Amino acid sequence: MATRAYKPTTPGRRGMTVPSFEEVTKFSPEKNLLTTLKKHAGRNSYGRITVRHHGGGNKVKYRLVDFKRRTEGKAKVIGVEYDPNRTAYIALLEYENGTRSYILAPVGLTDGAIVESSADADIVPGNTLPVANIPVGTLINNIELYPGKGGQLVRSAGAAAQLMAKENGSAQIRLPSGEVRLIRLDCKATIGQIGNIEHDTVKIGKAGKTRHLGIRPTVRGSVMNPCDHPHGGGEGKSPVGRPGPVTPWGKPALGYKTRNKKARTEKNIVKHRNGK
């Protein structure tokens, strides 16, 4: 996959690049697998903003993606589609009994390919197996944390984890962040690397495209008044005036470790990310 650039006919076009959509082969979604997606604009049930910078955006329908892959048997790939709700592309499958479902499209999955979800499936992109049946060193995605709950790890564009070892009823998985984590052997995972691998090289180019994604402007605290942010005030380009940067409510930010060392899942982490 590559990105496409345009002639600088406008200031916004000058720095803009867009995906080439070379992997996309189907351009209209499956209506039976669509559902409405209600917007909350970062507000809770009381109408109070709990997540800043959310709001607006294009109206989209949610695609019902099958993260569990419980339907056993072979399925044929009907097409690869763009999904406005995620960075990865999705593939439409049709099973032998006529049912259809979406899955995350790995690199190399094309129209007409046959994929399978079973314990004895081949090690090819798109097939889903228990981790116990996957050879060490294989690249995997859509990994379950709890058997039967569905894939929760490694689901974004270009992401892939590697199966490092299997011992004592658990497998060591190296995640894209560098973290090495223990996973139960009866959890399922899908073979291959998620498609759209050059998603992170796309340049948005103009502020309007960010608003189309439902992201509202993010204002720096240093340009606010002291009554609005701890970083505000001062003459000219003033420093934050604190030992370290903080949130608008005075909590440490930007590099401050927030993970609880007593977390229940801490025992499953063999090696923290960034060599911690």
N, C-alpha and C positions, 0 to 999 in steps of 0.2 A: 504494500500500500504506500502511496505517496501523497503529498499535499499539492494543491493547485494554487497558483498565484495569478492575480489579475493585473492588467495594466492600471497604472495609478490615475484613473479618471477622476477620482475624488480623493480628498485627504484620508477618508476612512478606508478606501480601497488600497491606498499606497502600502500599508503594512499588513494587510489582511491576507491570510491564507485559509483555505478550506480543505476538508478531506476530499480525496478523489472519488471515494465511494466505489472503488474497483471491486470490493468484495460483495457489494450489495447487488442482488439479482432480482429481488422482488420489491415492488414499490408501493403496494397497497396492503394494509394489514388484514389479518384474518378476523372478521367481525365477531365471530363467536368467542374469540379470545381477548376481547377488549372490555374494559370497564371504566366507569367514570373515575376521575381523580380529583377529589375535592381539594381546593386550595385553602390554606390556613394562614398564609402570610406571616408565619412565625408567631402566631397567637395561640394561647391556650383556650380552654373552655370558658374562661372568664373574659376573654377578649383582650388579655394583657400580652404584650410582646415578651416572649420568653426566648426567642431566637432572633437576633437582629439581622438586618440586611436581607430579609426575605420579603417577597411581594411582587405582584405583577407577573409578567411572563406570558408566553403564548399558551393558549388552551390546548391541552394534550389529553389523550386517552391512555390509560395504563394497559400495558400488555401483560397478560397472565403468563409468566415464565415458570416452567416446571423445574424447580431447583431440587426436588426430591427424586425424580427419575424412578418412580416406583413401578411404572408400566414396563413389564419385562417383555422381551421379544424385539424383533428387528423393526426399524422404522426407516423410511426413506426421506431424505431432505428435499423439501419442495422448493425452498428458496431461502436466501439470507436477506434480512430486512434491517433497516435503520430503526433504532428505538430511541425516542426523544427523552426517555426517563433514565437512561444510563449511557455510559461511554462506550460500552461494548455493543457489537451487533448481535442480533438474535437470529436463530435458524428455525424455520417452521418444519416440523416433522409430521409425517403421516404413518401411523402404525398399520399393521396388517388388517386389524379390525375396522379401519376407517377413521379412528379418532385422531385428532391433531393436537399438537402442543408446541410450545416454544421452548427452546433451550438457548443458552449462551453459545454463540458461534465461535469455536476455536479456529486457529490458523489452519488453513488447508481444507476446511470443510466446504464442499461445493455441492451444487445441485445434482441430485441423483445418487449421492453417497448414501451408504447404508450404515446406520449407527445402532447400537444395542446397549441395553442396561441389564447386565446379568453378571454372575460371579465368574463365568467362563468366557466372557467376551474377549475379543482380540485387543491388543494394546495399540489402538489406532485413535487419532483425534476424534473426539465426540462420544466415545464409548465410556460408560460409567461402570465401575467395579468397586467392590470393597477394597480398602487399602491393603488388606492382607493378601490380595491376589495381584497386586501391582508390583512389578519388579523395582528393585532399588535403583535410583538414578533417574527414574521417569519424571518428566514434567507433567504436573497435574494442576487442575483448577476446580472451582466450585466444590470446596472441601467441607464436609460435615464436621461439626464439633460434637454433636450428639446423634447417635444412630437414629435414622428416621425423621429427623427434624428438617433436613434439607441443607443444601450447601450454604455456608455463611462466610467462608474465607475465599479470597482470591477470585473476585468476580468482576473486576474492572478491566478496561481495555488494556491489552498488552501484558497483563499480569500472568505469572506462572510461578508455582511453587515446585520444589524438588523433593522427592522422597529420598531421605538420606540413609535411614537405617530402620530395621525392625527387630525389636527385642522385648521380652517380658510382657507380651500382650499389647505393646504400644509401638507406634511408628514415630520417627523423628522427621518432621517436615520443616524444610527451610523456606520461609515465607519471603515474598519480594522485598520486605523491609530489612531482611537479614536476620530476623528473629528465627530461632530454631525452637519448635514447639512439639510437644507430645500429643499424638492423636490416637484414639482407639482404633484397633485394626478392623473392627466391624463397621466403621464409618465409611461412607462412600465418597469417591472422588471421580472427577472426569479427566480423561487423558487429554493432554495438549495445552497449548498456550492460548489465552483469550485473544481474539482477533482485534483488528483496528489498532495495531501496535504503534502507529505513529500519531496517535491522538494527542500526546503531550507536546508535539511539535507544532500544532495548529496555533496560529496567531489570530486572536479575536479581531483586532484591527480598529474597532470603534466601540464606544460606550453603549451604543444601542443594542449590539448583539448580546452584551452582558445583561441588559434589561430584559431581552427576549427570553433569557434563561431563568428569569425570576429572581435575579440578584439585584438588590438595591444598592445605592452608593455607600461606600465605606469611608467615613471621614476620619482623618488622623486626629488623635487626641491632642497633639502638640499645636494644632491650629485652632483649638477651641479656647473658650474662656475658662478661668479657674473654677467657676461655678459649675461647669459642665463636665470637666475631666481633670484628673490629678496632674496630667501632663500640660494643661493649658496655662496661658498667661505668659508674662515675660516680654521683653523687648527683642524684636527680631527673631532669629532662629535659635530659640533657647533650648537647652537640654531638658530632660524630663525632670530634673531636680530631685531625684530619688536614687536610692541604691540600685534599683532596677526598674524596668518598665512594669506598669500595672494596668489592670482593666479599669473601666470607668468606675468600678465599685471598690477599687483599692486592692484587689487580689493580684498576686504576682502573675506575670504573663511572659510570653515570648521566651521559651526555653525552660521555664520552671516545671519540674517534674510533678505531675499530678496523679500518677498511678499509685494506688495503695499497695504498699509492699506486703500487706497482710491479706491481699485479695485471695479469694478461694481458688482461682486458677493459676496463682503464682507457681504452684508446684509443677504445672505442665510446661513451664517455660524453661528450656534447657539453656538457651543463650538469648539475652535480650538484644534488641535491634541496636544498631550503631555501636556494637561492641561494648555495650554497658556491662 
